[in-house]
Amino acid sequence: MTIKKSLVAISLVYGLAFSASYNLAFAEENTETETISIEIPMVNDAQIFSEFNDKYPAMVNYFTKNTFDEVTAFYSDQFGSPVSEQTRYGRLELKFEHMQQSIRVIVAKQKHHREVDVIVEKKETNEE
């Protein structure tokens, strides 16, 4: 009788351990498959050389033949008027607020093209 109880206890513990590890693995698998994709608009001729859009802050870097004015017009069409616009060290920096996001667009002149960096951050909402 004692051996039977021991065997039952061991099989019960083993079953719980297996069940717990199975549930844990399943939960980890779900979190790994749940990814987001932050859409960052780019001009038509964008030659992407870096893109990270699976979490905030999201970022894309690309080259374009478009002028500073064309890039500014494109992003103004996408996000509305910039909340700030300044040129420092030959780089144009535009800041936008759009759909709970802060967006920075930096345009720098290279030899025969423009380098565009777009950084998208999620705005924190302070709810009281």
C-alpha positions in Angstrom: 0.0 0.0 0.0 2.8 2.4 0.8 4.6 1.7 -2.5 1.3 2.3 -4.3 0.9 5.7 -2.6 4.5 6.6 -3.5 4.0 5.7 -7.1 0.8 7.7 -7.3 2.5 10.7 -5.7 5.5 10.5 -8.0 3.3 10.2 -11.1 1.2 13.1 -9.9 4.3 15.3 -9.3 5.7 14.3 -12.7 2.4 15.0 -14.4 2.2 18.5 -12.8 5.8 19.3 -13.7 5.2 18.2 -17.3 2.0 20.2 -17.5 3.6 23.3 -16.0 6.6 23.2 -18.4 4.2 22.6 -21.4 2.1 25.7 -20.4 5.3 27.8 -19.9 6.7 26.8 -23.3 3.3 27.6 -25.0 3.1 31.0 -23.3 6.7 31.8 -24.4 5.8 30.8 -28.0 2.8 33.1 -28.0 4.8 36.1 -26.9 7.5 35.4 -29.5 4.9 35.2 -32.3 3.1 38.4 -31.3 5.0 41.1 -33.1 4.0 44.5 -34.2 4.9 46.4 -37.3 5.0 50.1 -37.2 4.3 51.5 -40.7 6.8 54.3 -41.6 6.0 56.0 -44.9 8.8 56.6 -47.4 9.2 58.4 -50.7 8.8 56.3 -53.8 12.5 56.0 -54.7 13.6 55.2 -51.2 16.7 52.9 -51.1 16.4 51.5 -47.6 19.7 50.7 -45.8 18.3 50.3 -42.2 14.9 49.6 -40.9 13.7 48.7 -37.3 9.9 48.7 -37.1 9.0 45.9 -34.7 9.0 48.0 -31.5 9.2 51.7 -30.4 11.1 53.7 -31.1 10.9 52.6 -34.7 13.4 53.9 -37.3 14.1 53.8 -41.0 17.1 55.2 -42.8 17.1 55.5 -46.6 18.6 57.4 -49.6 16.5 59.4 -52.1 17.1 61.6 -55.1 14.3 63.9 -53.9 15.1 67.4 -52.8 14.8 68.8 -49.3 11.5 70.5 -50.4 10.1 67.3 -51.9 10.9 65.3 -48.7 9.3 68.0 -46.6 6.2 68.1 -48.7 5.9 64.3 -48.6 6.0 64.1 -44.8 3.7 67.1 -44.5 1.2 65.3 -46.6 1.6 62.2 -44.4 1.6 63.8 -41.0 0.3 67.4 -41.4 2.3 70.5 -40.7 5.5 70.1 -38.7 5.4 71.3 -35.2 9.0 72.5 -35.6 11.5 72.8 -38.5 15.1 73.7 -38.2 18.3 73.4 -40.2 21.6 72.7 -38.3 24.9 71.7 -39.6 23.4 71.3 -43.1 20.7 68.9 -41.9 17.0 69.6 -42.0 15.1 68.4 -38.9 11.3 68.2 -39.0 9.2 67.2 -36.0 5.6 66.0 -36.2 2.9 64.9 -33.8 0.5 62.4 -35.4 -1.8 59.7 -34.0 -0.2 59.4 -30.5 3.3 59.4 -32.1 6.2 61.8 -32.1 8.0 61.7 -35.5 11.4 63.2 -36.3 12.5 63.4 -39.9 16.1 64.3 -40.5 17.3 65.0 -44.1 21.0 65.4 -44.9 22.6 66.1 -48.3 25.1 63.6 -49.5 27.0 63.8 -52.8 24.3 62.9 -55.3 21.3 62.1 -53.0 19.7 62.9 -49.7 19.9 60.6 -46.6 16.6 60.5 -44.7 16.2 59.2 -41.1 12.7 58.8 -39.7 12.3 58.1 -36.0 8.8 57.3 -34.6 8.2 57.2 -30.9 5.0 56.4 -29.1 3.7 59.4 -27.1 3.1 58.6 -23.4 -0.4 59.5 -22.4 -0.8 60.8 -18.8 -4.2 59.7 -17.7 -5.2 60.9 -14.2 
